[in-house]
Amino acid sequence: MLPNWYTTYKKFIEDNIEIYLDKYFDNNLKNSEALQKFEEVVRYSVKWWKKIRAILALEFYLLLSHKKIENLDNNSDIVKICLALEFVHAYSLLQDDMPCMDNDVLRRGQPTVWSKYWEYNAMLASDVLNTLSYEVLSEIENKKIAIEMTKILAKSTGFYWMIWGQIEDLYFEENPDELNQKKLLSLHKKKTGKLIKASVKMWIIMSGNTKYLKPFSHFWEKLWLAFQIKDDILDVEWTALETGKSVWEWIYEKKWFIFFEWLKKSKQKLKDLINSCLETSKILKSEKLEFITEYVGNRKK
C-alpha cells in the first residue's frame, strides 16, 4: 500500500494537470463536437501513468529548496516542470504503444489510446502533448531558466537520444542477431535513461543546489536501469502467471536484459542497483526518496 504522502504528491500533480488542461482548452471547443471529443482523448492520454518522474521531481525540489507542498500553487515553476515531464512522457508512451511500434492494446490495465480512440487520434494527441510540454516550459517566469529547461528537455527527447533509441529498438526487432548486451544497454540509455537523467538536472538547477548534480546523475543512471530490468522481470513473471505461457519462450526475445542475464542474475542485478541508489539517497536524508527507490525495485506493475 502506498503511503499517504505519495498519494498526496500524485494527486497534487494530477490536479495540476487537470487545472492546466482546463485553462488550455477553456471555452474554445464549445462550437466543435470534433474538438470536444479530441479533448477527451488528450485527457485520457495523461490519466493512467504512475507520475513517478513528476513525484520524484517534486520531492527533490522540496528537499533542496526547503519548501513544503502546501505552499506551492499551480503557477509555481516546479509545477510547470512536472507537467512538462508528464506531457512528454505521455507523448512517448502513446507512440510506443502504436501498431507500427509495439502494438500494445493495454497499459496499466487500461486500453491504450490508439486501441480505444483509433490510431489517428493517438498520433494527434501525442503531437499535442509533445508540443504542449515546451509550451509549459516557456511559461516559467525566469526566462533564462525557461530557455535552459527547454534545451535540456529538447536534447534528451530529440534525434540523438530518445528518438535514436526508438529507432534502434525497432531495428533490432528486425535484426535480433545484431543485438548484444552492450547495444541493449546503450539503446535503453538513449530511449529512457537520458530523459530521466535530464529530469534530475532540471530539478536540481531549479532548486539552485548544483552541487548535487554529479552524485545524483549517477543515482539516476542506476535507477533508470533498475526500472528497466524490473519491467523485464515483471513482463516475464506476469506472462507465466496470467497467460500460462512459458517464461522461457519470452526470454528468447533478445530485446530484454533477461535474455543476456537470465532471471536469477537479473534479479541480483536489480537488487545491487537499488542498494547503490539507496546509499546515494542517504545524502539527502529523505525517507520519501528512499521509499521511491525501493518502490522501483519492489513494484508489482
HELIX and SHEET records of a PDB file:
HELIX    1   1 ASN A    4  PHE A   25  1                                  22    
HELIX    2   2 GLU A   33  SER A   45  1                                  13    
HELIX    3   3 ILE A   52  SER A   65  1                                  14    
HELIX    4   4 ILE A   69  ASN A   71  5                                   3    
HELIX    5   5 ASP A   77  ASP A   97  1                                  21    
HELIX    6   6 VAL A  113  TYR A  117  1                                   5    
HELIX    7   7 GLU A  119  LEU A  137  1                                  19    
HELIX    8   8 LYS A  143  THR A  157  1                                  15    
HELIX    9   9 PHE A  159  ILE A  163  3                                   5    
HELIX   10  10 TRP A  164  GLU A  174  1                                  11    
HELIX   11  11 PRO A  176  GLU A  178  5                                   3    
HELIX   12  12 GLN A  181  HIS A  188  1                                   8    
HELIX   13  13 LYS A  189  GLY A  193  3                                   5    
HELIX   14  14 LYS A  194  SER A  207  1                                  14    
HELIX   15  15 THR A  210  TYR A  212  5                                   3    
HELIX   16  16 LEU A  213  TRP A  238  1                                  26    
HELIX   17  17 THR A  239  THR A  243  3                                   5    
HELIX   18  18 VAL A  247  ILE A  251  1                                   5    
HELIX   19  19 PHE A  257  SER A  281  1                                  25    
HELIX   20  20 LYS A  282  LEU A  284  5                                   3    
HELIX   21  21 GLU A  287  ASN A  298  1                                  12    
SHEET    1   A 2 LEU A 106  ARG A 107  0                                        
SHEET    2   A 2 GLN A 110  PRO A 111 -1                                        
END                                                                             
